[in-house]
Amino acid sequence: MARALPRPRTPLAAVRRWYEEEMGWPTAGTEPAELLVGPRFDVLEMPADAGGAVLRRLPHTGPVALLRAGRDGNCVIDRPKLLMLIAAGGAEELPEILEWLEWGALAPDLGARGAGERMPAPALPTHPYTAGLASSHGFGAREAAGWLRPPRPGRAAENSLPTTGIGAGSGDVGGAPDLVRLVSAAATECHRARLLRARNAQSDRAIGDQPLAFSNASRMSAGTRPRSLTL
């Protein structure tokens, strides 16, 4: 009597297995695969052009993924986005941080995903420990999302994510910046990118012709206010 051979692991199963077993991050039972936001990390979300400027300013941010234009769950996005992993609970702090930095509604493109939400599972990073797995299952540019700064198994990635409070990094000695500093840089670049897009497209001259406006907190951080008023 012939025995049924075990079915080969599907690409979807390989993705879920890597994230769940290697990273310890829970996934959703969906196709394409999605990561559950909240249990191990939250996500700071912004347009890719603004996010690229943030990455140039802050060389150590923790894992960062690029979400390509297209479908994100049940939503359709019209331009690429950057998803920056931050410490769990950070999404709840974002509105208060923006108010404290005096950004208010000036950075509408900056958002966050927290507990109960999801993000697309990026294609497996092309490190030596995943190179064979990724190539054998055809992961690549066609995936909805990919890692720009990938996580590494066994390094407890969520313990080095931007956070607030005691122990938050300054970004000057190889650690991730604290969440307030990251949000300040992200809000500045989101606002700048929004104005530049409007100016280049000439779609809204009232906004496109006005000078770049930044919050007091971002100007103090940049050193453009008198020293007596600098943080």
N, C-alpha and C positions, 0 to 999 in steps of 0.2 A: 504494500500500500504506500503510495507516494505521500511524502510529508510536505506540507505547505511550507515554503521557505519564508523567512521573515521579510516583511516589506522593507525596502530601503527607506532610511530616514528622509523625510521631505525637507526642502529648504526652510519652510516655515518652522518645522520642528527643530531644526538645527539652530535657528535664530533664537527661539524661545529657550532652548536648552542652554545656550551660551549665556544669555542674560540671567536666567534663573539660577543656574548652577555655578557659573564662573563669577558672575557679578553679584548674585544674591538679590537681583531686582525682579519683582513680580511683573508678569506680563498679563495682558488681557487675552481672552480666548477669541481673538478676531483674526481675520486675514484681509490685508497684511497685518503683521504683528504690531502690537502697540505696547508701550511701557506704561505701567500704572504710576501716576504722579502722586506724591504725598507720603507713601510709606517710607521711602528712603531718600527722596530728594524732591524739591520743587523746581520750577522752570521759570526763568526770566526770558521774555519773548520780545523780539524787536525786528524791524526790517533788516535785511542782510547788508544793505549799504551802511546803515548806522552801526550794525554789529561789527562789520569789518573795521570801522574806525575805532571802536572800543577795543578790539583785539590788538590793534597796533599800539594803543595807549597802555594797555594792561597786558603784559606778556604772560601772566599767570592768573587764570580765571577758573580753573577746574574744567571738566569736560564741556565741550561746545559742539553742537550739531547744526548742520545746515539743512533746513527744510525747503525743498524745492517747490516752485509754484505748481499748483495742482490741487488734488484733494487731500484734505487733512481731516480724517474721520468723516463726518457728515457735512463738512464745510469745504468750500472751494476758495483757495487763496490765489490772488492775482500776481503776487511777487514773492520771491524767496524770503525766508525768515531765518534768523539765527535764534537757536534755543540754547540758553546758558543754564547749566545745572547749578542750583543754589541749595543751601541747606533746607531740609524739610521745615515748613512753617514760614519760610521767607515770603511766600506769595501773600500771606495775610498781612505782612508788615509793609508791603510795597506802597499802598495808598498813604499810610502815615509818613513813610520816609519821603515820598514825593511832596507832601504838604510841608514837612519840616524843612526840606530843601527849597521850598518856595517855588516848586514847579507847577503845582496844581494841575490845570488842564492844558499846560503848554506842551506836554509830551504825550499826546493821545496814542501814539504808535507803540508806546512801551507798556507791555502787559505782563501777566504772570499766570502760570498754571499751578494749582495747588491740589490739596486732597480731594479725591473723587474725580479728578480729570485724568486725561491720557495724553501721550505724545507718540508719534510714529517711532517704531524701533529702528534706529539708523542701521544701515548696512554694517556688517561686522568690520571692525577696524583691521587694516592690513598689517598687523604685527606678526612676527614669526609664529606665535602661538595660534594664530587664526588664519594664516595665509593659505594653507592647504584646504581648510574648511571653506573659506570664502570662495576660492577659485573653483572648488569642486561643485559648488552649488550656484555659481553664476551671479554672485552678488556684485554689484558695481554701480555704474553711474545711473542706471535706470531706476534704482531704488528711490523711494519718496524722500528719504533723508540719509545723510551720511555724516560721519564724524569729522570735524575739523581739528578738534583737540580731544582725542579718544580717551576713555577711561582705561585703566589697567586692572586686570583681575588680581586679587590678593593684596591690593594696596588700600582697601577700604576707602574708595574714592569719595564716598559721602562725608567722610570725616575731614576732608580738606576743601569742602565747598564753601563759597562765600557765605558768611553768616554775620550776625551782630552779637554784641555783648563781649564778655571777657573771653580772651583767647582768639578773637578775630584777627586775621592776618592784616598786615599793612601793605603787602605786595612788594616790599623792598628786599626781602631776604628769601625769595623763592616760594613763599606761600601765596595763597589766593588772597585778593584784597577783601576787606570787610564789605558787607553788603551795602552799607551806605555809600562807600566810595564807588562801588560798582554801579549802583543806581544813579549816582550823580553823573558819572561818565556816560552811562547809557542814555539818560534823559537829555544831556547836552547834545549827544550825537544824533539822537532821534529828532530833536528839534531842528538841528542844523540840516540834516538830510531832508526833512520835510520841506523846509524853506527852499533848499537848492533844487529839489524836484519840481516844486511849483514854479520857480524862476525859469528853469530849463524848459519846462513844458509850456510856459507862458499861459497856463490855464487859469491863473488867478493873480492878476497884476497887483491887486491890493495887498496881497501877502508877498508876492514875489519881489516887489520893489522896496519893501521895508527892510531896514537893517536887521541883522541877526540879533535876536533878543535872548538873553540868558538870565537865569535866576541869580539872585545875590549870592547864594551859596556856591554855585558853580564858578562865579567870578572870583570869589574869595579863594576857592581851591586852586584856580588858575593863576592867582597872584595879580589880578587886574584891579583890585580895590586897594585903598590905602592900607599900609601895614597895620595900623591901629584897628582896622576892621577885619583883618584876616584871621581865619580859624587857626 
